[in-house]
């Protein structure tokens, strides 16, 4: 009979230490400084790309909807 694999014991979970509001906001500010923010140029380029893709998708969905409507009307004989 094959032996059943045993699970490794879980390490005890550390309780998170409560900190005061000033320490908390200092930690938040420190984490915010670690973030790599996009440049203004990158943000503008991404926004333009999103707007163009939204327009392309709107045109595609309009055309698909219109073609389906024509096909349904043709089948119904309307």
C-alpha positions in Angstrom: 0.0 0.0 0.0 1.4 3.4 -0.9 2.1 5.8 1.9 0.0 8.9 2.1 2.1 12.1 1.8 2.2 14.0 5.0 1.6 17.8 5.0 4.3 20.0 6.3 3.2 21.8 9.5 2.2 25.4 9.0 4.4 27.9 10.7 2.6 30.0 13.3 1.1 33.1 11.9 2.6 36.3 13.2 0.1 38.8 14.5 0.4 42.2 12.8 1.4 44.9 15.1 -1.1 47.8 15.3 0.4 51.1 14.6 -0.8 54.6 15.2 -2.2 56.8 12.5 0.9 58.9 12.0 3.0 55.8 11.6 0.5 54.4 9.2 0.5 57.4 7.0 4.3 57.5 7.0 4.3 53.9 5.8 1.7 54.8 3.1 3.9 57.7 1.9 7.0 55.4 1.9 5.2 52.8 -0.3 3.9 55.5 -2.6 7.5 56.7 -3.1 8.4 53.2 -4.3 5.8 53.3 -7.1 7.1 53.8 -10.6 4.7 56.4 -12.0 4.1 56.9 -15.7 5.3 60.0 -17.4 2.9 62.6 -18.8 3.8 61.5 -22.4 3.1 57.8 -21.6 -0.3 58.7 -20.0 -1.3 60.8 -23.1 -0.3 58.1 -25.5 -2.2 55.4 -23.6 -5.3 57.6 -23.4 -5.2 58.3 -27.2 -4.8 54.5 -27.8 -7.8 53.7 -25.6 -10.0 56.4 -27.3 -9.1 55.1 -30.7 -9.7 51.4 -29.8 -13.1 52.4 -28.3 -14.1 54.1 -31.6 -12.9 51.1 -33.6 -14.9 48.8 -31.4 -18.0 51.0 -31.6 -17.8 51.0 -35.4 -17.3 47.3 -35.5 -20.2 46.5 -33.2 -22.5 49.0 -35.1 -21.6 47.3 -38.4 -22.1 43.8 -37.0 -25.5 44.8 -35.5 -26.6 46.4 -38.7 -25.6 43.3 -40.8 -27.4 41.0 -38.4 -30.5 43.2 -38.5 -30.5 43.1 -42.4 -30.1 39.3 -42.3 -33.0 38.8 -39.8 -35.2 41.2 -41.8 -34.3 39.2 -45.0 -35.2 35.9 -43.3 -38.5 37.3 -41.9 -39.3 38.7 -45.4 -39.9 42.2 -44.0 
